[in-house]
Amino acid sequence: MLEEIATTAQAVVERSAASVVRLGHGRSAACAVIISDRHLVANAHSIGAERMPVRVADGRKLEASVVGVDHDGDLAVLEVADPGPALAYAEAPPAVGSVVFAVGLAANGPRLTAGLVSAIDDAFRGPHGRRIHGSIEHTAPLAPGSSGSPLLDSEGRLLGINTSRLGRGFYVALPADEGFRERLAKLAAGEQLERIRLGITIAPPWIASRMRAAVGLAPHDGLLVREVEEDSPAARSGLAVGDLLVGVDGTELVDPDDLAELIDAAPEHLEFTVLRGEVELAVPIALREG
């Protein structure tokens, strides 16, 4: 059994190591994956400048230009001349219990670890606070500098991009599914992925309750508006600091993540139920101008 695993691991390294690059240098170094004859994919949180030093598997030192960044989705695409072979995508998503491998590029060559998929289609909070859905949770250990490294199946094909530690031996990868590939194609073409923004800063329910009590208002579940950006959909609709968002389109609103998901999936308009002091208002918001 161990011999079989070792043989598979060696084959994975042979098939994939040339498609992994080292991005940046020093303590801020990370990994990136070659996805075409001139494009790399990395985590957005690993991007520190418009141009980044890259070391490829054969030892060459190159410079890559950032062509597109999706901060909320924690993805970035860089362009570089002749980085090496592109990594093939896996033909199917992994199942819980699947054996997976993580391959990085350390100072002295490739680094490989193995583990199991512990959960799929999960969610975690990205670097900008937005929840990212559809993640692959696994147990292949990731050393410092492994952000952006590939998560691979037993054939050495790309299942996802490693992005975060959950602690206690669990790690998260962004799945290399159809949506992932569509985003990469847009980023590689120089398109910026714009997510709809309401244009407010909110306080969670427990803070909202305290602040309402402090000014003598009755407690009520909801999300308290703390800031409203100028010329945002919220500002144009008349939302104001101190408003308590208690519902949207007839659904009770108690969780900031639920609000973000509703906005992401929204049509052109949403109607919010708002408490302004003790007065309940219906506030329609056009999420896009026009």
N, C-alpha and C positions, 0 to 999 in steps of 0.2 A: 504493500500500500504506500509506504513512504517513498519507495523507489519510483512508483508511478507518479506521485505528486511532484517529486523532484524532477522527473523527466518533463512533465507538463510545465513546471515553472521555468526550466531552462529554455524550453521552446517558446514560451511567452516572451521572455527577455530577448531572445534572438529575433523574434518577429516585430517587436515593438520599440526596443531601446533607441533605434536610430530615428524614431519619430518623436522623441521627447527632447526638449531643449531646456537649458537653464536660463532663466530670465532675471536680469538684474544681477547684483553682486552683494557680498557681505551678508549681514543679518537680514536684510530686506529681500534676499534672493527668493525666487519661487520657481515654479516650472510652467511650461507651456507645451501644447501639443500641436504638431504639424497637421493641418487639415487640408492643405492643397500645396501646389508647387511654390506658393509664395505667401501663404497665410498661416498664422498661428492662432490658437485660442488659449486664453488664460482667464484667471479670475480678475474681475474689475478691481477688487481690493488690493491686487498685487501691482497695479499700474501706478507708477510714481512720476511719470513724465511723458511727454509726447513722443520721445524717442528713448528706447530702452536697449541696453546691451544684452546680447544673446550669445550663449555658447552652445554650439550644436554638438551632437554625439561624437563626431569625428575630430573634435577639438578646435574647430574654427571659431573665431570670435567675430560676430556680426553685429549690426545695429538694426533694430526693428522700429518701424513707425506705427504708432497707434492709429488705426483707421476708424474704429467704432467702439463705443463703450456703452454697455447697458448696466448702469449702477444698481438699479433695483433688482435686476436679475443676476448680478454678480458675474457678468461675462464681458470679455473684451476680445477684439480681433486685432491682430497686428500684422503688418506686411513686412517681409524680408526676402531678399534675393536668395534663391537656391538653398533653402534650409535643410533639405533632406526629403526622404519619402514620407508621404502622407499616411496617417494611420487609418486603417479600414474601420468602418462602423460595424458594430454587432448587428446581426440580422434580427434579433428578438431581445426584448427587455429581460432582465434577470428575474428569477423567482426567489422567494425567501428560502434560504438554505443553499443557494447556488454558491459554488466556489468562485471567488474573484481574486484578482491580483492588482496591486498598485505598483507602478514603475515610475521612479523618479530619476533624476540625473544629479548625482553628487559630485564633489570635486574630483574624486578618483574613478568615476564611471557610474554605470547604472546601479540603482538601488531597487530591490524587489521585496515586497511583502505579500503575504497571502491571508485570506480570511473568508468569511461567509457573509452573504447578504442577510442582515438581521431584520430588515423591514423595508417595504417599498411604498411608494406613493404617499410619503410622509410630508411634513412641512417643517421648515426652520426659518429663523429670522435672519434676513440678509444684513449686510453691513450698513445699509441705510434704514434699517428698522422695519422694512416691509417683509411680510412672510412670503417665502418661496415654496411653492408646492411641487409635489411629484418627485421628491428627492429619493435617493437610494441610500439607505443606512447600512453600513457594513463594519466588519471588524478587522480589515487589513490595516495594520498599524502605519501611521503616517509620521515621519520624522519632521522636525522643523524644516521649512523650505519646500514642503511637498504640495502646497496649494497650487492648483492648476495641473497637477499630474493626472495621468489617465487611470481610470478604473477599468480593468480589462476582464474579458471572459477567458475561458481556458484555451481559446484559439488565438489569444492576443489581440482581440478586436475591441474597439472602444464602446464601453457601456456608459461612461459618464466622466465628469471632470471633478476630481476631489477638491473640496472647497472649505470644509470646516470640521473641527473636532467637537463631539458632543460630550466628551469626558468619559471616564471609566471604560475606555477601550472601544468606544463607538465613534464612527466617522461618517461624514455625509458627502455624497457626490451629486452634482447636478446631472440628471439623466440626459444622455445623448439621443433623445427621441426626436420625432418629426418636428415638434415645436422648437426644440433646441437648434436643429439644423436650419430651420427657416429664419430664426433670429440671427444665426451666424451669417447666413447669406446676405441679409439686410445690412448687418454691421460691416461685412467685407465690402459691400457696395457703397459704403460711406453714409448709409442711412442711420439716423439716430432714432432709437426706439422710444417714442414718447408715450408715456402712460398718462391717462387722464388724472388730473389733480384737482381736488376741490378747492385747495388754497387756504386751508385752515390748520392751526395747531390746536390739538385737543388735549384735555386732561382726562385720565381714566375715571371710572365711576367713583372710586373711593375718595379721590381728590375733589371731584365735583360735589359729593355729599358734604364734605367738610367746608368747602367754600360757600355753598348755599346756606349751611347752618350758621356760618360766621356772619352773614348779612340778614339772618332772620327768616330765611325762606324754608319752606317745608322740604324734607328730603325727597328725592326722586331719582330713580335710575336713569342713566343717560351719559352722554359725552359732552363735557363742557368746552365751549369754544374759548380759547385763550388768546389766539391771534387770528386776524384775517388779512390775507395778502391783498395788496392793491390790485385792481383790475383782474381779479381771479373770478371763477364762476361763483364762489361764495360771496364775494364782495358785490358782484353785479346783481345777485339775488336779494341782497339786503341782510344777510346774516351778520350778526354783530358779536363782539366780544361779550361774554357773559351768557349768551344763549346756550340752552341745554338741548342737545339733539336727543330726542327720546324715541324716534321712529323714522322709518323711511319706507315709503310706498306701503304703509299699513303694517309693517313688521317692526316689532320692538327692537330698539338698538341699545346694546349694553357693552359691546366689545369693540375696541378700535380696529382689530383685525377684520371683524365682520364688515365694518364700514369700508375698509380698503378693498375687500373682495367685491362688495356691492358696486363700488365705483368702477372697478376693473371690468365687471361684467355688465355694466349699465348700458341702456340705450341712450338716446339723446338727452333725456330728462329724468330727474328723480324728484319726488315730492317728500320733503322732510317735515316731520312733526316736531315743533320746537316749543320749548317753554321759555318765554321771555319774562323773567320774574315768576309770577303765578299765572300769566296769560298764555294759553295754548294757541299757537299759530300754525297754519299750513304754509310752508315756504317751498314753492317749486323752484328747482335749480336746473338751468340749461348747462349741461356739462361741456358742450362745445358751442363756440360762437357760430352765428349764422342762422 
